[in-house]
Structure formats: C-alpha cells, structure tokens
C-alpha cells in the first residue's frame, strides 16, 4: 500500500516517521464511483456495517489529506473519503455550484449505501469541503448523524471586506477559470510552485511534500496540477452562500462540532465569538494547539485525537 503513496521523488529527502508509514499500510480500497455521470475518486477504510464516516477535503486539495488520518479511525468505522468534482482525480461536472456540491455529497453517501444501516453517517470535512458539508446538512440533515467542521473560514462581514480590500485577497475559491494550468518543465520546479492557501509553514514538512506530489501529474512537456481550472467559476449564489456561512452554521438544527487550528488565519478567537453571537453557543469548538489552517499537516496526531474525542462523545449520545 505505502508504495503507491511513498515515492522517492518526494520522500527521498525525508526521514518518514513510523506512524505515517504504518498509517499508509492500513488496508484501503481505492476506486471511482459514478455520480451524475462523472467519475468521483475515493478511498475506503474500515469494515462494512460499522458506523459510517464520509470525509472530504479543502479547495484544490485531494483525498490524501485524509490518507494518514482516516487509518487511525478505521478500527471502529466504515470510512469513505472522496474528492470533490474537478479536484484530485475526480471529474468536473455541471453540478459544481455550492448547491450542486452539497447534493453530490448526499449522492456519494447513497452510492456507498451509507443511509441504509442502523447508524447514520457522520461528515468530517476540511475548509472548503466543510462548506459542502454545511450545504448537505441544509439539504438532508436528517440523513446524517452530524457534521465535524475542520477549520472552515468564518469571519464577520467587515473582516472579510477588510481582508479583500487591504490584503488583496478575494473570496475563498477565487481564481481565473479561463486560464489553463501551467506546465512546469520538471518536478522540482512544479514543487516550488506548490503554495498552501493561506500561506503558512507546516509542522510536518514531509506532509507538505506528500500532498504536493499527489496534487501534480506528468503530462507532455513536464508537470501540471490535477485540478480543473473551471472549479474557479463562481455564481452570485455561491458568493452569497460563502458570505452567510457563519449564520448558516449557527442555524443548523443538527449535531455539529468545529475543530480549528489555534493559530489559524481563517477561523480564530473572533470567529468563535461571532458564531456564538449568531446563535451557535451549542456548538463545541475545539482548538488544536500549535496548528494553523492545515490541521493535518501541522499537528496530525493531535487532530486525530480531537476527531476521536468528538466521535466518542457522539457515539455515547453526548452533544
């Protein structure tokens, strides 16, 4: 298993820790499932019939951000992690608006028969993927056991405006949908262009290289990104849904938890206060020490511990 993930090209300069190697050796299934006529790439761990978990990643990322996280949960759960349309190895299709992505998340759960068992599936999603999870809960919250939001960008409207005006940063998912992905002459050059968003150092540098390698593919003339640039296409409805995220999260009448990086630029102490002011006082919000936005790259074991804790409490009926 590890041989498909650990390649000399990215791993050769690192001393990989045993926990990472062992996580990648946990048996998993890899494949594609048809959703609305498009191929969706997924990994699956655990045992059929155990409580189901549905995972997805952040914007322009891919399923391997959970490839070294999910194995720590595989003993107790049936886990599917999938790639959002147009990202990783998943095909892009027409349903790539926020509403369409939420409906697709429900369809993925249906494709794996997650709604037929005695225990409803729980969604675990990072960043942009969490906004997809919020939409899925709005559309069909009664089908799910709950949603664990992992460092989703939630800010006051005035903070968002200041961020856009003073820092020159557009809304999440901003980019040019008409511009084709660059082709770099070699892997080293491509690796040098891999920049986390928001930019940050990582607690475990080998994990950044791992994620970068699997974000790229070889093509004629060099290396390019796997994601389809059309994922940058946004509607006014998409922008409105993003701006209202705080209220949408606070108003969800379903079981929720928020896990965030204590040093995150996108969800901070003021975000906690803002969600509470909007009515989200019932939502547990757990800060991972020494982590920024990319929790699984900064503090992977602490992130696993936070996930295990929330899931254990929910399993025993505690909010």
C-alpha positions in Angstrom: 0.0 0.0 0.0 2.6 2.5 1.0 4.5 2.0 -2.3 1.7 3.8 -4.2 1.9 6.8 -1.9 5.6 6.9 -0.9 7.6 7.8 -4.0 11.4 8.5 -4.0 10.7 11.7 -5.9 9.1 13.4 -2.9 10.1 11.2 0.1 13.8 10.8 -0.7 14.9 13.8 1.3 12.8 12.9 4.4 13.1 10.5 7.3 9.5 9.4 7.4 8.1 8.6 10.9 6.8 5.1 11.7 3.3 6.3 12.4 2.9 7.7 8.9 4.3 4.6 7.2 2.1 2.4 9.4 -1.0 4.5 8.6 -0.5 4.1 4.9 -0.1 0.3 5.4 -3.6 0.1 6.8 -5.7 -1.7 4.1 -7.8 0.6 2.0 -9.9 0.3 -1.2 -9.3 2.8 -4.0 -11.6 3.4 -6.9 -14.1 5.6 -8.7 -17.9 5.8 -8.2 -20.3 7.3 -10.8 -22.1 10.3 -9.5 -24.4 12.0 -12.1 -22.4 10.6 -15.0 -19.0 11.7 -13.7 -16.2 9.7 -12.0 -15.6 10.5 -8.4 -12.3 9.3 -6.9 -12.4 7.8 -3.4 -10.5 5.8 -0.7 -12.3 3.5 1.7 -11.1 2.0 5.0 -12.6 0.0 7.9 -15.3 -2.6 8.0 -18.7 -2.6 6.3 -21.5 -2.3 8.8 -19.6 -0.2 11.3 -20.7 3.4 11.8 -20.0 5.3 8.6 -17.9 8.4 8.2 -17.8 10.5 5.0 -14.8 12.7 4.5 -13.7 15.4 2.0 -11.0 17.9 1.6 -10.4 21.6 1.1 -10.3 23.7 -2.1 -7.8 22.4 -4.7 -6.7 19.7 -2.3 -7.3 15.9 -2.7 -8.3 12.8 -0.8 -4.8 12.1 0.5 -5.1 14.8 3.1 -7.0 12.1 5.0 -4.9 9.1 3.9 -2.8 9.3 7.0 -5.7 10.5 9.3 -8.5 8.0 8.4 -6.4 4.9 9.2 -6.4 5.9 12.9 -10.2 5.7 12.9 -10.5 2.6 10.7 -10.8 0.1 13.5 -14.2 1.4 14.6 -15.7 2.9 11.5 -16.5 2.4 7.8 -14.8 5.4 6.2 -15.1 6.8 2.7 -13.0 9.9 1.7 -13.8 11.3 -1.7 -12.5 14.0 -4.0 -14.7 17.0 -4.9 -15.6 17.5 -8.5 -12.8 18.9 -10.6 -10.2 18.3 -7.8 -7.7 15.5 -7.4 -8.7 12.7 -9.8 -12.4 13.4 -9.7 -14.0 14.6 -12.9 -15.7 18.0 -13.1 -19.4 18.1 -14.0 -22.1 20.7 -14.2 -23.2 20.4 -10.6 -20.2 22.3 -9.2 -22.1 25.1 -7.6 -22.4 25.1 -3.8 -25.9 23.6 -4.0 -24.7 21.0 -6.6 -21.7 20.0 -4.5 -23.9 19.5 -1.4 -26.3 17.3 -3.4 -23.3 15.4 -4.7 -22.1 14.7 -1.1 -25.5 13.2 -0.4 -25.3 11.2 -3.6 -21.8 9.8 -2.6 -23.2 8.7 0.7 -26.1 7.0 -1.1 -23.7 5.3 -3.6 -21.9 3.6 -0.7 -25.2 2.6 0.9 -24.5 4.8 4.0 -28.1 5.6 4.7 -29.4 2.0 4.9 -27.7 0.9 8.2 -28.7 1.4 11.8 -26.3 4.3 12.3 -26.4 7.4 10.2 -23.2 8.7 8.6 -21.1 11.5 10.1 -19.5 14.0 7.8 -15.9 15.1 8.5 -14.7 17.9 6.2 -11.8 20.4 6.0 -12.1 24.0 4.9 -14.0 24.4 1.6 -15.2 20.8 2.0 -16.8 21.9 5.3 -18.9 24.4 3.4 -20.1 21.5 1.1 -20.9 19.6 4.3 -23.0 22.6 5.6 -25.0 22.6 2.3 -25.5 18.8 2.5 -26.8 19.2 6.1 -29.2 22.0 4.9 -30.5 19.8 2.2 -30.7 16.5 4.1 -29.6 16.9 7.7 -31.9 14.2 9.0 -30.0 11.6 6.9 -26.7 12.4 8.8 -25.6 11.8 12.4 -23.7 15.1 12.4 -21.0 17.3 10.8 -17.5 17.9 12.1 -16.3 21.1 10.5 -12.5 21.4 10.3 -11.2 25.0 10.1 -13.8 26.4 7.8 -13.2 30.1 7.1 -15.9 32.0 9.1 -15.4 35.8 9.6 -17.5 38.8 10.3 -18.6 40.6 7.0 -16.5 43.6 7.9 -13.4 41.4 8.5 -14.0 39.7 5.1 -14.2 43.1 3.4 -11.0 44.3 5.1 -9.3 41.1 4.1 -10.3 41.6 0.5 -9.6 45.4 0.3 -6.4 45.7 2.4 -4.8 42.4 1.8 -5.9 42.0 -1.8 -7.3 38.5 -1.1 -10.5 37.5 -2.9 -13.2 35.3 -1.5 -12.4 31.6 -1.0 -12.1 29.8 -4.3 -11.1 32.9 -6.2 -9.2 32.4 -9.4 -9.3 32.6 -13.2 -11.5 29.8 -14.6 -10.4 30.6 -18.2 -6.6 30.3 -17.5 -5.2 26.8 -18.2 -3.0 25.2 -15.6 0.7 25.9 -16.0 3.0 23.2 -17.2 6.4 23.1 -15.4 9.5 21.6 -17.1 10.3 19.3 -14.2 9.0 18.1 -10.8 11.3 20.3 -8.8 10.1 23.5 -10.5 6.4 22.4 -10.0 7.1 21.6 -6.3 8.4 25.1 -5.9 5.1 26.5 -7.1 3.0 24.5 -4.5 1.8 27.1 -2.0 -0.7 26.5 0.7 -3.6 28.8 1.0 -3.4 30.8 3.2 0.4 30.6 3.0 1.9 29.1 6.1 4.7 26.9 7.3 3.7 23.4 8.4 4.5 21.4 11.5 5.4 18.3 9.5 7.2 19.4 6.3 7.3 15.9 4.8 3.5 16.0 4.7 3.5 19.2 2.6 5.8 17.4 0.0 3.5 14.4 0.1 0.4 16.5 -0.6 2.3 18.4 -3.3 3.4 15.3 -5.2 -0.1 13.9 -5.3 -1.5 17.3 -6.4 0.5 17.0 -9.6 0.5 14.8 -12.7 3.0 14.3 -15.5 2.0 15.5 -19.0 3.8 16.0 -22.2 6.3 18.7 -21.6 6.5 18.4 -17.8 4.3 18.5 -14.7 1.0 20.2 -14.1 -1.8 20.4 -11.5 -4.5 17.8 -11.3 -7.3 20.3 -10.6 -9.5 21.6 -13.4 -9.3 25.4 -13.5 -13.1 25.5 -14.1 -13.5 25.0 -10.4 -12.8 28.7 -10.1 -16.1 29.5 -11.8 -18.5 31.0 -9.3 -22.0 32.3 -9.3 -23.5 35.1 -7.3 -25.4 32.4 -5.3 -22.0 30.8 -4.5 -20.6 34.1 -3.2 -23.7 34.8 -1.2 -23.6 31.4 0.4 -20.0 32.0 1.4 -20.7 35.3 2.9 -23.5 33.9 5.0 -21.6 30.9 6.3 -21.5 32.0 9.9 -25.2 32.3 10.1 -25.8 29.1 8.2 -23.6 27.1 10.6 -25.1 28.7 13.7 -28.7 28.0 12.4 -28.2 24.3 11.5 -30.5 22.3 13.7 -28.3 19.2 13.7 -25.3 17.9 15.6 -22.2 19.9 14.9 -18.6 20.4 16.2 -15.9 22.7 15.0 -12.2 21.8 15.2 -9.8 24.5 14.2 -6.2 25.5 14.4 -5.4 27.6 17.4 -3.2 29.8 15.1 -5.5 29.6 12.1 -5.8 32.7 9.9 -9.3 31.7 8.8 -11.0 30.7 12.0 -9.8 32.4 15.1 -11.0 33.5 18.5 -13.1 36.2 16.9 -14.7 33.6 14.7 -15.6 31.6 17.8 -17.2 34.7 19.3 -19.0 35.5 16.0 -20.5 32.0 15.7 -21.7 32.3 19.3 -23.3 35.7 18.7 -25.1 34.3 15.7 -26.7 31.6 17.9 -24.1 28.9 17.8 -23.5 28.6 21.6 -24.5 25.0 21.4 -21.6 24.1 19.1 -18.4 22.7 20.7 -15.4 24.5 19.2 -12.1 22.8 19.8 -8.7 24.5 19.1 -5.8 22.3 18.2 -2.6 23.8 19.8 0.3 24.8 17.5 -1.9 24.2 14.4 -2.7 26.7 11.7 -5.4 26.2 9.0 -3.9 23.0 7.6 -4.5 20.9 10.7 -3.5 17.6 9.3 -0.2 19.0 8.1 0.6 20.9 11.3 -0.5 18.5 14.1 -1.8 15.3 12.6 -1.8 13.2 15.8 -3.5 16.0 17.8 -6.0 16.4 15.0 -6.8 12.6 15.1 -7.2 12.9 18.9 -9.7 15.7 18.5 -11.7 13.7 15.9 -11.7 10.6 18.1 -12.9 12.6 21.1 -15.9 14.2 19.3 -16.9 10.9 17.7 -16.6 9.0 21.0 -18.9 11.6 22.7 -21.4 11.4 19.9 -21.3 7.6 19.9 -22.4 7.6 23.6 -25.1 10.1 23.0 -23.4 13.2 24.4 -23.6 16.5 22.5 
